[in-house]
Amino acid sequence: MYFVYLLKSLKDGNFYTGYTEDLERRLIEHNDGQIKSTEHRRPFEILYYEACRNQKDALHRERYLKTTYGKRYLKVRLKNDLSP
């Protein structure tokens, strides 16, 4: 099983989208500063995730969620979570 996830930085409020085979381990890696692209934005919380049965589908979904349409989808999907 693969997971596509959306993290929110508690430091700057920005988001990070990625995919992984082990969601718990990946969150720990992000929060421990082991991921170079997010090490200065720690700590993170998981806002959203989806499960995919194979890596190809997860990668395709991650790429979609990083597009304008994907960001719009997440904004609507998480409207209660993202409102102040």
VENPEHU-V281607 format. One record per pair of residues at least 12 apart in sequence whose ideal C-beta (glycine too) atoms are under 10 Angstrom apart, sorted by the first residue. I is the first residue (numbers start at 0). J is the second residue. D is the distance in Angstrom with one decimal. If there is no record, write none. Layout:
BEGIN
I	J	D
I	J	D
END
This chain:
BEGIN
0	20	7.3
0	21	9.3
0	22	9.2
0	50	5.5
0	51	7.3
0	52	6.6
0	53	8.9
0	57	9.0
1	18	5.9
1	19	7.0
1	20	5.5
1	21	9.5
1	22	9.3
1	49	9.3
1	50	7.3
1	51	4.7
1	52	7.6
1	53	6.7
1	54	5.3
1	55	9.0
1	56	7.4
1	57	3.6
1	58	8.2
1	60	9.0
1	61	9.4
2	17	9.0
2	18	6.4
2	19	5.7
2	20	7.5
2	21	8.1
2	22	4.5
2	23	9.7
2	25	7.9
2	45	9.5
2	48	5.1
2	49	6.9
2	50	5.7
2	51	7.3
2	57	7.0
2	60	9.8
2	61	9.8
3	16	7.3
3	17	7.5
3	18	4.7
3	19	8.5
3	22	9.6
3	47	8.6
3	48	6.5
3	49	4.8
3	50	8.2
3	51	6.6
3	56	8.9
3	57	5.3
3	58	8.5
3	59	9.2
3	60	4.7
3	61	4.9
3	62	9.6
3	63	8.9
3	64	6.5
3	69	10.0
4	16	7.2
4	17	6.0
4	18	7.0
4	19	7.0
4	22	6.2
4	25	7.3
4	26	7.9
4	29	9.6
4	43	9.7
4	45	5.9
4	46	8.3
4	47	6.9
4	48	4.2
4	49	7.9
4	57	9.8
4	61	8.7
4	64	9.4
5	17	8.5
5	43	10.0
5	44	10.0
5	45	7.3
5	46	4.9
5	47	4.2
5	48	7.1
5	49	9.2
5	61	9.8
5	64	7.1
5	69	9.9
5	70	9.8
5	73	6.3
5	76	9.6
5	77	7.9
6	25	9.1
6	26	7.4
6	29	6.3
6	30	9.3
6	37	7.6
6	40	8.9
6	42	9.6
6	43	4.2
6	44	6.9
6	45	6.0
6	46	6.8
6	47	9.0
6	48	9.4
7	40	9.7
7	42	9.8
7	43	6.6
7	44	5.5
7	45	8.1
7	46	5.0
7	47	9.2
7	77	9.7
7	80	8.9
7	81	8.8
8	29	9.3
8	37	7.5
8	39	9.3
8	40	4.1
8	41	7.3
8	42	7.6
8	43	5.8
8	44	8.6
9	30	9.7
9	40	8.8
9	41	8.0
9	42	5.0
9	43	6.8
9	44	6.2
10	39	8.2
10	40	5.5
10	41	6.4
10	42	7.0
10	43	8.7
11	39	9.0
11	40	5.8
12	40	9.5
13	37	9.6
13	40	6.6
14	40	9.8
14	43	9.5
14	46	7.4
14	47	9.5
14	64	9.8
14	65	9.9
14	70	8.5
14	73	8.2
14	77	10.0
14	81	9.5
15	29	7.5
15	34	8.7
15	36	7.6
15	37	5.6
15	40	7.4
15	43	7.0
15	46	9.9
16	47	9.1
16	60	9.6
16	61	6.1
16	62	9.2
16	63	9.7
16	64	5.1
16	65	5.4
16	69	8.0
16	70	8.8
16	73	8.4
17	29	8.5
17	34	8.5
17	36	9.0
17	37	8.9
17	57	9.7
17	61	6.5
17	64	9.6
17	65	9.5
18	48	9.4
18	49	9.2
18	51	7.9
18	54	7.9
18	56	9.6
18	57	4.4
18	58	6.2
18	59	9.6
18	60	7.4
18	61	4.5
18	62	9.4
18	64	9.4
19	48	9.4
19	54	10.0
19	57	8.3
19	61	9.8
20	54	7.7
20	57	8.6
22	45	7.5
22	48	6.2
22	50	8.8
23	45	9.5
25	45	9.4
26	42	9.7
26	43	6.8
26	44	8.4
26	45	6.1
26	48	9.8
29	41	7.0
29	42	8.3
29	43	5.0
29	45	9.5
30	42	5.2
30	43	5.8
30	44	9.1
46	73	8.3
46	76	9.8
46	77	6.2
46	80	6.1
46	81	8.0
47	64	8.9
47	73	6.5
47	76	7.0
47	77	6.0
47	80	8.0
49	61	9.4
49	64	8.6
END
